[in-house]
Amino acid sequence: MTEQTQNAAQHEDNKLIAERRAKLAALREQGNSFPNDFRRDATAAELQEKYGDKSKEELAEMGIQVAIAGRMMLDRKAFKVVQDMTGRIQIYASKDV
């Protein structure tokens, strides 16, 4: 590789880095696109331990509402399976909540 080609390649690299830095600065000015201020108040294992032996009717009567966080492993209409660091749990989610 000649010195001229090497300089041209280095110039292209510098130009690309400058473009990427400009794009990054523009994204930072827009703020956080993916805020992570959600806080869970229960884990799958805690809910299984506390309410695992309750019937559907008992749970409905109790009117429990919790905030969980995890990866959705199964999505079937209103029923979902969510996995967090403690295990999996099946949940019911409706659009009106």
C-alpha positions as CSV (number, residue, x, y, z in Angstrom):
1,M,0.0,0.0,0.0
2,T,1.4,3.4,-1.0
3,E,1.6,6.3,1.4
4,Q,-1.0,8.1,-0.7
5,T,-3.5,5.3,-0.5
6,Q,-2.8,4.9,3.2
7,N,-3.5,8.6,3.8
8,A,-6.7,8.4,1.7
9,A,-7.9,5.4,3.8
10,Q,-7.0,7.2,7.0
11,H,-8.9,10.3,5.8
12,E,-12.0,8.2,5.1
13,D,-11.8,6.6,8.6
14,N,-11.5,10.0,10.2
15,K,-14.5,11.3,8.2
16,L,-16.6,8.3,9.2
17,I,-15.7,8.7,12.9
18,A,-16.6,12.4,12.7
19,E,-20.0,11.5,11.1
20,R,-20.7,9.0,13.8
21,R,-19.8,11.4,16.6
22,A,-22.1,14.0,15.1
23,K,-25.0,11.5,15.0
24,L,-24.3,10.5,18.6
25,A,-24.4,14.1,19.7
26,A,-27.7,14.6,17.9
27,L,-29.2,11.5,19.6
28,R,-28.0,12.7,23.0
29,E,-29.7,16.1,22.4
30,Q,-33.0,14.4,21.9
31,G,-32.9,12.8,25.3
32,N,-33.2,9.2,26.4
33,S,-35.2,7.2,23.8
34,F,-35.5,4.2,26.1
35,P,-36.0,5.4,29.7
36,N,-35.5,2.8,32.4
37,D,-37.4,4.4,35.2
38,F,-39.8,1.4,35.6
39,R,-39.6,-0.2,39.0
40,R,-41.0,-3.7,39.7
41,D,-42.4,-4.4,43.1
42,A,-42.4,-8.3,42.9
43,T,-40.6,-11.2,41.3
44,A,-42.0,-14.4,39.8
45,A,-40.7,-16.5,42.7
46,E,-42.2,-14.1,45.3
47,L,-45.6,-14.2,43.6
48,Q,-45.6,-18.0,43.2
49,E,-44.6,-18.4,46.9
50,K,-47.2,-15.9,48.1
51,Y,-50.2,-16.7,45.9
52,G,-49.4,-20.0,44.2
53,D,-51.9,-22.0,46.3
54,K,-54.8,-19.5,45.7
55,S,-57.7,-20.2,43.3
56,K,-58.7,-17.9,40.5
57,E,-61.7,-16.8,42.6
58,E,-59.6,-16.0,45.6
59,L,-57.1,-14.0,43.6
60,A,-59.9,-12.0,41.9
61,E,-61.5,-11.3,45.3
62,M,-58.1,-10.0,46.6
63,G,-57.8,-7.6,43.7
64,I,-54.0,-7.8,43.7
65,Q,-52.0,-5.5,41.4
66,V,-48.3,-5.8,41.1
67,A,-45.6,-4.5,38.8
68,I,-43.2,-7.2,37.4
69,A,-40.4,-7.0,34.9
70,G,-38.9,-9.7,32.7
71,R,-38.9,-11.1,29.2
72,M,-42.1,-12.2,27.6
73,M,-41.6,-15.8,26.7
74,L,-45.2,-16.6,25.4
75,D,-47.9,-14.2,24.2
76,R,-51.4,-15.7,23.7
77,K,-54.1,-13.0,23.6
78,A,-54.6,-11.9,27.2
79,F,-52.3,-14.6,28.8
80,K,-48.6,-14.1,28.9
81,V,-45.7,-16.0,30.3
82,V,-43.0,-13.7,31.7
83,Q,-39.6,-14.8,32.9
84,D,-37.4,-12.9,35.3
85,M,-34.2,-13.8,37.1
86,T,-36.2,-15.9,39.6
87,G,-38.4,-18.0,37.3
88,R,-41.4,-17.9,35.1
89,I,-45.0,-16.8,35.8
90,Q,-48.2,-16.8,33.8
91,I,-50.0,-13.4,33.8
92,Y,-53.3,-12.1,32.6
93,A,-53.0,-8.7,30.9
94,S,-56.0,-6.7,29.6
95,K,-55.9,-3.5,27.5
96,D,-58.0,-1.5,29.9
97,V,-55.3,-1.5,32.6
